[in-house]
Amino acid sequence: MPRLLLSAYQCGPGMGSVSQIGWHWYSRLSQRLPVTLVTHVRNRPALEAAGAPLPGSEVLYIDTEWFAGPLYRLAARLFRQSQHAVFLISSADFYVYDVAALKKLRSQQTATGCDWDIVHAVTPVSPMAATRLHRLGQPLVLGPWNGGLGNPAHFPDIMRADAAWLYPLRKLGRLVDALAGSSRHAAAILTATQATLDSIAPRHRPRCVPMLENGVDLEVFTPSPWPEAPGPNQPLRLVFVGRLVPFKGVSMLLEAMQRVVGEMRVEAVLVGNGPLEAELRAEVAARGLADRVRFITDPLPAAAVAAEMQAAHLFCLPSVRESGGAVLLEAMACARPVTAVAFGGPAEIVDDAVGRALPPTGRKAVVDALAEVFRDVVAQPKAWRARGEEGLRRARAHYSWEAKIDAAVALYRRLLSDC
């Protein structure tokens, strides 16, 4: 079996979406292969609480808190409303981590004589995450990366509130990549979306392999019967899961609900927290939706999130700039139809077979389309239940973590056979 060195800067259950991705890679690959996980020391409490090091694996921790802590606190003070901006600034710590990881791993090689057959850097999931681990001498797999997405042209107010003027800083990642030689020396680059592939230099694209960065835990996100069809005696139940930040577009969902309250009974559950919570609660009251919208802002375990999805008729993601769309895949695994703005990752996931893609052409277009979707779900419940069933089929066939790990292990073996 190939001996794997897995670099996951973000890794740990219950620590956020990207950390959860790192945890799935580590916990599932360690059941198949001998794995050495190298990760940031901030992940240690969550990993050890989950039983790490897992059987057949070892964990090496890299401590750069002397740099990461002050950087994060500074970014959080400067950008109180934009968690994305805070993440963008604080992610510079990855480069410090990567240098320290390479040094420690070389020392480990020298001191113990241990070696690995293949190296896979799974988080961060951004093309900015240029690593020097190819210098260890083994074939290097990068990703799945999900990035390269531009800004939507028709939502200037939302993007301004999200400090979108900082987004061009991502382009500095290309310079770091060129200096580090990450893409140049990679044996394979896993790319999640067409935007990601387009962001990679043409000379490296022959080594790119398509793979979504997200997967679905089919043991947690399970199907349940669609609720009783919405109508005079049953409200249309909507659910949103995500951070309460500007680009998620929750205000557009509220406006669309207000537009149809005179025509139907409609309720929504908003699962998530963030800097816009107070503002959105005030908007709910101003729109007369206080008895129709429920906030769940405390962190929920994945099973509780799945239960909220299962209780709904429709999952709504009005985000105007979504690189991936893991929550869409999770809702589909619960056999729920989905609706999302057709920009970025959701544009490659949502179609009429599983739900409805919303036009990315401005607030009015999104609100109009959402209101029409609500009316259509009430008018044609059987068709929307069928969309949920098709989403479940796709989630099982293409988006499960087991399918992703199978593909990764097959890739490792192919790369090693070509050496």
C-alpha positions as CSV (number, residue, x, y, z in Angstrom):
1,M,0.0,0.0,0.0
2,P,1.4,3.5,-0.8
3,R,2.7,5.3,2.2
4,L,1.0,8.7,2.2
5,L,2.1,12.1,3.5
6,L,-1.0,14.1,3.9
7,S,-0.6,17.9,4.4
8,A,-3.8,19.4,5.8
9,Y,-3.2,22.9,7.2
10,Q,-6.9,23.0,8.1
11,C,-8.0,19.7,9.6
12,G,-10.5,18.8,12.4
13,P,-14.1,17.8,12.9
14,G,-16.5,20.6,13.8
15,M,-14.0,23.4,13.0
16,G,-15.5,24.8,9.8
17,S,-16.1,23.7,6.3
18,V,-12.5,23.5,5.1
19,S,-11.2,21.9,8.3
20,Q,-14.0,19.3,7.9
21,I,-12.7,18.6,4.4
22,G,-9.2,18.0,5.8
23,W,-10.7,15.7,8.5
24,H,-12.6,13.6,6.0
25,W,-9.4,13.1,3.9
26,Y,-7.4,12.1,7.0
27,S,-10.0,9.9,8.7
28,R,-11.0,8.1,5.5
29,L,-7.6,7.7,3.9
30,S,-6.1,6.3,7.2
31,Q,-8.6,3.4,6.8
32,R,-7.0,2.5,3.5
33,L,-3.3,3.5,3.6
34,P,-0.5,4.2,6.1
35,V,-0.9,8.0,6.6
36,T,1.4,10.6,8.1
37,L,-0.7,13.7,8.7
38,V,1.1,17.1,8.9
39,T,-1.2,19.9,10.2
40,H,-1.3,23.1,12.2
41,V,-1.0,22.8,15.9
42,R,-4.3,24.8,16.4
43,N,-6.1,21.6,15.1
44,R,-4.6,19.4,17.9
45,P,-7.4,19.7,20.5
46,A,-10.1,18.8,17.9
47,L,-8.1,16.0,16.4
48,E,-7.1,14.4,19.7
49,A,-10.7,14.6,20.9
50,A,-11.7,12.7,17.8
51,G,-9.1,10.0,18.5
52,A,-6.1,11.1,16.5
53,P,-3.7,9.7,15.7
54,L,-6.0,7.2,14.2
55,P,-5.0,3.6,13.8
56,G,-2.4,3.1,11.1
57,S,-1.4,6.8,11.1
58,E,0.8,9.4,12.8
59,V,0.3,13.1,13.2
60,L,3.0,15.8,13.1
61,Y,2.0,19.3,14.3
62,I,3.4,22.6,13.0
63,D,3.3,25.6,15.4
64,T,3.2,29.1,13.7
65,E,0.8,30.6,16.3
66,W,3.4,33.3,17.0
67,F,2.6,34.7,13.5
68,A,-1.0,33.4,12.9
69,G,-2.5,34.7,16.1
70,P,-1.6,38.4,15.8
71,L,-2.4,38.4,12.1
72,Y,-5.9,37.0,12.6
73,R,-6.7,39.4,15.5
74,L,-5.6,42.3,13.3
75,A,-7.7,41.2,10.3
76,A,-10.7,40.6,12.6
77,R,-10.5,44.2,13.9
78,L,-10.1,45.7,10.5
79,F,-12.9,43.8,8.8
80,R,-15.7,43.2,11.3
81,Q,-18.4,42.5,8.7
82,S,-16.4,40.5,6.2
83,Q,-15.4,37.1,7.4
84,H,-14.1,36.4,3.9
85,A,-11.7,39.3,4.1
86,V,-10.5,38.1,7.5
87,F,-9.9,34.7,6.1
88,L,-8.0,36.2,3.1
89,I,-5.7,38.2,5.2
90,S,-5.0,35.6,7.8
91,S,-4.4,32.9,5.2
92,A,-1.0,34.4,4.7
93,D,0.0,32.2,7.7
94,F,-0.1,29.2,5.4
95,Y,3.2,30.2,3.7
96,V,4.9,30.4,7.1
97,Y,3.4,27.0,8.0
98,D,4.6,25.4,4.7
99,V,8.2,26.5,5.3
100,A,8.1,25.1,8.8
101,A,6.5,21.9,7.7
102,L,9.1,21.3,5.0
103,K,11.9,21.8,7.6
104,K,10.3,19.4,10.1
105,L,9.6,16.8,7.5
106,R,13.2,16.9,6.2
107,S,14.4,16.5,9.8
108,Q,12.1,13.6,10.2
109,Q,13.5,11.9,7.1
110,T,17.0,12.4,8.3
111,A,16.5,11.4,12.0
112,T,14.3,8.3,11.4
113,G,15.0,7.2,7.9
114,C,11.3,7.2,7.2
115,D,10.0,8.1,3.8
116,W,6.8,8.3,1.9
117,D,5.7,7.1,-1.5
118,I,3.4,10.1,-2.3
119,V,2.5,13.5,-0.9
120,H,-0.9,15.0,-1.1
121,A,-1.7,18.6,0.0
122,V,-5.5,18.8,0.6
123,T,-6.1,22.0,2.5
124,P,-6.2,25.0,2.0
125,V,-8.5,24.4,-1.0
126,S,-7.3,27.5,-2.9
127,P,-4.8,27.8,-5.8
128,M,-3.1,30.4,-3.5
129,A,-1.9,27.5,-1.4
130,A,1.4,27.0,-3.1
131,T,3.5,24.4,-1.3
132,R,7.2,23.5,-1.3
133,L,6.6,19.9,-0.3
134,H,7.6,18.7,-3.8
135,R,11.2,19.2,-2.5
136,L,10.8,16.0,-0.4
137,G,11.3,14.1,-3.7
138,Q,8.0,12.2,-3.9
139,P,5.1,12.7,-6.4
140,L,3.0,15.6,-5.3
141,V,-0.8,15.8,-5.6
142,L,-2.4,19.2,-5.1
143,G,-6.0,19.9,-4.1
144,P,-8.8,19.6,-4.9
145,W,-8.4,23.3,-5.4
146,N,-11.4,25.6,-5.7
147,G,-10.6,29.1,-6.7
148,G,-10.1,31.5,-9.6
149,L,-13.6,32.8,-9.4
150,G,-14.1,36.4,-10.4
151,N,-16.5,38.8,-8.8
152,P,-20.2,38.9,-10.0
153,A,-20.8,42.0,-12.0
154,H,-24.4,42.7,-11.0
155,F,-24.3,42.9,-7.2
156,P,-22.0,45.9,-6.5
157,D,-23.6,46.7,-3.1
158,I,-23.2,43.2,-1.8
159,M,-19.6,42.9,-2.9
160,R,-18.7,46.3,-1.5
161,A,-20.1,45.3,1.9
162,D,-18.0,42.1,1.7
163,A,-14.7,44.1,1.1
164,A,-14.4,42.7,-2.4
165,W,-11.7,45.3,-3.2
166,L,-9.4,42.9,-1.3
167,Y,-10.1,39.9,-3.6
168,P,-7.4,40.8,-6.2
169,L,-4.9,39.9,-3.5
170,R,-5.5,36.3,-4.5
171,K,-3.5,36.9,-7.6
172,L,-0.4,37.2,-5.4
173,G,-0.8,33.4,-5.0
174,R,0.3,33.0,-8.6
175,L,3.5,34.8,-7.9
176,V,4.1,32.6,-4.8
177,D,3.3,29.5,-6.8
178,A,5.8,30.5,-9.5
179,L,8.5,31.1,-6.8
180,A,7.7,27.9,-4.9
181,G,7.3,25.8,-8.0
182,S,4.2,24.1,-6.6
183,S,2.2,23.7,-9.8
184,R,5.3,23.3,-11.9
185,H,6.4,20.2,-9.9
186,A,3.0,18.7,-9.1
187,A,2.3,15.2,-10.5
188,A,-1.4,16.0,-10.5
189,I,-3.6,19.0,-9.7
190,L,-7.2,18.3,-8.7
191,T,-9.5,21.1,-9.9
192,A,-13.1,21.5,-8.5
193,T,-14.6,23.9,-11.1
194,Q,-14.1,25.3,-14.6
195,A,-13.0,28.6,-13.0
196,T,-10.3,26.8,-11.1
197,L,-9.0,25.1,-14.3
198,D,-9.1,28.4,-16.2
199,S,-7.0,30.0,-13.4
200,I,-4.2,27.5,-13.8
201,A,-1.4,28.2,-16.4
202,P,-2.1,26.4,-19.7
203,R,1.2,24.5,-19.5
204,H,0.0,22.8,-16.3
205,R,-3.5,21.9,-17.3
206,P,-2.6,18.5,-18.9
207,R,-1.9,17.4,-15.3
208,C,-5.2,18.6,-14.0
209,V,-7.8,16.1,-12.9
210,P,-11.4,17.2,-12.2
211,M,-12.6,16.6,-8.6
212,L,-15.0,18.6,-6.4
213,E,-13.3,19.7,-3.2
214,N,-16.5,18.8,-1.2
215,G,-18.0,15.5,-0.5
216,V,-21.1,14.3,1.3
217,D,-21.2,12.0,4.3
218,L,-24.0,9.8,3.3
219,E,-24.2,8.3,6.8
220,V,-25.2,11.7,8.2
221,F,-27.1,13.4,5.3
222,T,-29.7,10.8,4.6
223,P,-32.9,11.0,2.7
224,S,-36.3,11.3,4.3
225,P,-39.8,11.5,2.8
226,W,-40.7,14.9,1.4
227,P,-43.0,16.8,3.9
228,E,-46.7,17.0,3.2
229,A,-47.1,19.1,0.1
230,P,-47.4,22.9,0.7
231,G,-50.9,24.3,0.4
232,P,-53.7,26.0,2.4
233,N,-53.1,23.8,5.4
234,Q,-49.4,23.3,5.1
235,P,-46.8,26.1,4.8
236,L,-44.0,26.0,2.3
237,R,-40.9,25.3,4.3
238,L,-37.6,26.8,3.2
239,V,-34.1,26.3,4.7
240,F,-30.9,28.2,4.4
241,V,-27.6,27.0,5.8
242,G,-24.5,29.2,5.8
243,R,-22.7,32.2,7.3
244,L,-24.7,35.4,7.8
245,V,-22.4,37.5,5.7
246,P,-23.1,39.9,2.8
247,F,-22.3,37.7,-0.2
248,K,-24.7,34.9,1.0
249,G,-27.6,37.1,-0.1
250,V,-30.0,36.2,2.7
251,S,-31.7,39.6,2.4
252,M,-32.9,38.6,-1.1
253,L,-34.4,35.5,0.3
254,L,-36.3,37.6,2.9
255,E,-37.5,40.0,0.2
256,A,-38.8,37.1,-1.9
257,M,-40.7,35.7,1.1
258,Q,-42.3,39.0,1.7
259,R,-43.5,39.2,-1.9
260,V,-45.5,35.9,-1.6
261,V,-46.9,36.1,1.9
262,G,-50.2,37.3,0.6
263,E,-50.4,34.3,-1.7
264,M,-49.3,31.4,0.4
265,R,-48.2,30.2,3.8
266,V,-44.4,30.2,3.9
267,E,-41.8,29.7,6.6
268,A,-38.0,29.7,6.6
269,V,-35.2,28.5,8.9
270,L,-31.9,30.2,8.7
271,V,-29.1,28.0,10.1
272,G,-25.8,29.9,10.7
273,N,-24.3,32.9,12.4
274,G,-22.2,35.8,11.4
275,P,-21.8,39.6,11.6
276,L,-25.1,40.3,9.8
277,E,-27.2,38.5,12.4
278,A,-28.6,41.7,14.1
279,E,-29.1,43.4,10.8
280,L,-31.0,40.4,9.4
281,R,-33.2,40.1,12.5
282,A,-34.1,43.7,12.1
283,E,-34.9,43.2,8.5
284,V,-37.1,40.2,9.3
285,A,-39.1,42.4,11.7
286,A,-39.3,45.3,9.3
287,R,-40.7,43.0,6.5
288,G,-43.3,41.6,8.8
289,L,-41.8,38.1,8.8
290,A,-41.1,37.7,12.5
291,D,-43.5,34.8,12.9
292,R,-42.3,33.2,9.6
293,V,-38.5,33.2,10.0
294,R,-36.6,31.2,12.6
295,F,-32.9,31.8,13.3
296,I,-30.6,29.0,14.5
297,T,-27.3,30.7,15.3
298,D,-25.8,28.2,17.8
299,P,-23.3,25.8,16.2
300,L,-25.2,22.6,15.2
301,P,-23.7,19.1,14.7
302,A,-24.0,17.8,11.2
303,A,-26.9,15.5,12.1
304,A,-28.9,18.4,13.4
305,V,-28.2,20.4,10.2
306,A,-29.4,17.3,8.2
307,A,-32.6,17.2,10.3
308,E,-33.4,20.9,9.4
309,M,-32.9,20.1,5.7
310,Q,-35.1,17.1,5.9
311,A,-37.9,19.1,7.5
312,A,-38.0,21.6,4.5
313,H,-39.6,21.4,1.1
314,L,-36.8,23.4,-0.6
315,F,-33.2,24.3,0.2
316,C,-32.3,27.9,-0.8
317,L,-28.8,29.3,-1.3
318,P,-29.0,32.9,-2.7
319,S,-25.3,33.4,-2.4
320,V,-23.9,35.7,-5.2
321,R,-20.3,34.4,-5.0
322,E,-20.0,30.8,-4.0
323,S,-16.9,28.9,-5.1
324,G,-18.1,25.5,-4.1
325,G,-21.5,24.6,-2.7
326,A,-21.1,21.8,-0.1
327,V,-24.5,22.6,1.5
328,L,-26.2,22.0,-1.9
329,L,-24.7,18.5,-2.1
330,E,-25.8,17.8,1.5
331,A,-29.4,19.0,0.8
332,M,-29.4,16.8,-2.3
333,A,-28.3,13.8,-0.2
334,C,-31.3,14.5,2.0
335,A,-33.5,14.2,-1.2
336,R,-34.4,17.9,-1.2
337,P,-34.7,20.1,-4.3
338,V,-32.3,23.0,-4.3
339,T,-32.2,26.6,-5.7
340,A,-29.1,28.7,-6.0
341,V,-27.6,31.6,-8.0
342,A,-26.0,30.4,-11.2
343,F,-22.5,31.7,-10.5
344,G,-19.4,29.9,-9.5
345,G,-19.8,26.4,-8.0
346,P,-23.6,26.3,-7.9
347,A,-23.8,26.9,-11.6
348,E,-22.1,23.5,-12.1
349,I,-24.3,21.7,-9.6
350,V,-27.9,23.0,-10.0
351,D,-30.1,22.5,-13.0
352,D,-33.8,21.9,-13.6
353,A,-33.4,18.2,-12.9
354,V,-32.5,18.9,-9.2
355,G,-34.0,22.3,-8.6
356,R,-33.7,25.7,-10.2
357,A,-30.8,27.9,-11.0
358,L,-31.4,31.7,-10.3
359,P,-30.2,34.3,-12.8
360,P,-26.9,36.1,-11.6
361,T,-28.0,39.4,-13.1
362,G,-28.9,41.5,-10.1
363,R,-30.9,41.6,-6.9
364,K,-34.3,42.2,-8.7
365,A,-33.7,39.2,-11.0
366,V,-32.8,36.9,-8.1
367,V,-35.8,38.0,-6.0
368,D,-38.2,37.7,-8.9
369,A,-36.9,34.2,-9.6
370,L,-37.1,33.1,-6.0
371,A,-40.7,34.2,-5.7
372,E,-41.5,32.3,-8.9
373,V,-39.8,29.2,-7.5
374,F,-41.9,29.4,-4.3
375,R,-45.1,29.6,-6.4
376,D,-44.0,26.7,-8.6
377,V,-43.3,24.4,-5.6
378,V,-46.8,25.0,-4.3
379,A,-48.4,24.6,-7.8
380,Q,-46.4,21.5,-8.8
381,P,-45.3,19.6,-5.6
382,K,-44.9,16.3,-7.3
383,A,-42.4,17.7,-9.8
384,W,-40.3,19.3,-7.0
385,R,-40.4,16.1,-5.0
386,A,-39.0,14.3,-8.1
387,R,-36.2,16.9,-8.3
388,G,-35.2,16.0,-4.8
389,E,-35.1,12.4,-5.7
390,E,-32.9,13.1,-8.7
391,G,-30.6,15.1,-6.4
392,L,-30.3,12.1,-4.1
393,R,-29.4,9.9,-7.0
394,R,-26.6,12.3,-8.1
395,A,-25.3,12.7,-4.5
396,R,-25.0,9.0,-4.1
397,A,-23.4,8.4,-7.5
398,H,-21.0,11.3,-7.8
399,Y,-20.6,13.3,-4.6
400,S,-20.0,10.8,-1.7
401,W,-16.7,10.8,0.2
402,E,-16.3,7.1,-0.5
403,A,-16.4,7.8,-4.2
404,K,-13.8,10.6,-3.8
405,I,-11.4,8.5,-1.7
406,D,-11.7,5.6,-4.2
407,A,-10.7,8.0,-7.0
408,A,-7.8,9.5,-4.9
409,V,-6.3,6.0,-4.1
410,A,-6.6,5.0,-7.8
411,L,-4.8,8.2,-8.7
412,Y,-2.0,7.5,-6.3
413,R,-1.5,4.1,-7.7
414,R,-1.5,5.3,-11.3
415,L,1.1,8.0,-10.5
416,L,3.3,5.6,-8.7
417,S,3.1,3.1,-11.6
418,D,4.2,5.8,-14.0
419,C,7.3,6.7,-11.9
